[in-house]
Amino acid sequence: MARKRKPPDKEKLTWDEINAGRKKPTRAKKKKKRGEDFERAVHAFASNLDPNAEVLFNHKVKDVDTGELRQCDVWINGLFGGHLPFSFLVSCKDHKRKLHVGDIDTFIGEVHSTNADMGVIFSKGGFNDHAIRKARINRISCCRLFSNESFEITPSAFLSIFHCVSVVAVRLIHIPRELKLRTWNDLFDSRVEYEEGTRTIGEFIAKAFHQAEKHSLSSNPTGFPPVVTIDAETSREHDGMMYRFQVTCGWSKFRAKDKAILASGSYNIRNNLFAGHLVGPPINVQSGELGPGWEEIADADLGESTIKLVSINSEPTVTSVIEALKRELGEQPLPPDDPSHEDPPCRT
């Protein structure tokens, strides 16, 4: 029976031989703790919230019951009003699943053991309804951290992003019928002489629209502008023939779809507060359609959100107003002189 050959002894090298390059020892890489990147992201966000607070990463505090040191993902020390001290225990859960009541129970015990004044728990996977209810009763803040990503929650309950586009509408009160104008294009292209030169009726209406729009924007500079209508009239210099209109500046309203809103920051589910930056969906400026991230709404659909962010597309050029009027009304026949007649609005 053949004897098994004994493996030769491994070659032993001196340090001189190692340093000479025959064999380089490998240094074992330090294994990164699971969820450390998420913990560092939470720490970085918390550090930027209050420059006067002390935000500690991977900190250790004494257990109030045993006296042993307990590890804390993030620990915050601060002074309320620069006078009253407070402390926060922040736990970071890098799980795909939603946290449940048991997770909240465990964290409540950690808050007690560390003697923290308040507990905050960040969950990458979110929270189920029972966990949120448990946290609210026990004054635990449940938070989500976002980094330039869409809300997986529905923000419309507390936040909506809107966009307004100005709309021009014209009501014909009177025009000189002696001119035998047939269509709106004929009217828009007809010229009126002034001392300083000539101007088309289309330019005159566009100027009147700008006055109405300016008044509308100044009436509510931070929210939705109101509809404003002004009376506009002009006459020909040489024969006094009169043109009279009512020019209205209205607004088409759009709401950003929830999934199209990108967030970078922290959302506190306990009290519906968001800290960070929100970006609405891109707006297509090359066409009349804003883009797939927006939906047009009526005033009744504005919702009851506590925060409304409104952007406004205003002050179109004279040329763009005339183009909008011609696009929507141009080939249509002129209505009779009738103050009750109103033509459809034209988006600028």
Secondary structure, DSSP 8 states (H G I E B T S, - for coil): --------------HHHHHTTS-----------TTHHHHHHHHHHHHHH-TTSEEEEEEEEE-TTT--EEEEEEEEEEEETTTEEEEEEEEEE--SS-B-HHHHHHHHHHHHHHT-SEEEEEESS-B-HHHHHHHHHTTEEEEEEEEEEE-SS-GGGTEEEEEEEEEEEEEEEE--GGG---BHHHHHH-EEEETTEEEEHHHHHHHHHHHHHHHHHHH-SSS----EEEEEEEE-TTT--EEEEEEEEEEEEEEE-GGG-EEEEEEETTTTEEEEEEE------SSSS--TTEEEE-GGGS---SEEEEEEE----HHHHHHHHHHHHTTSB---S-TT-----EE-
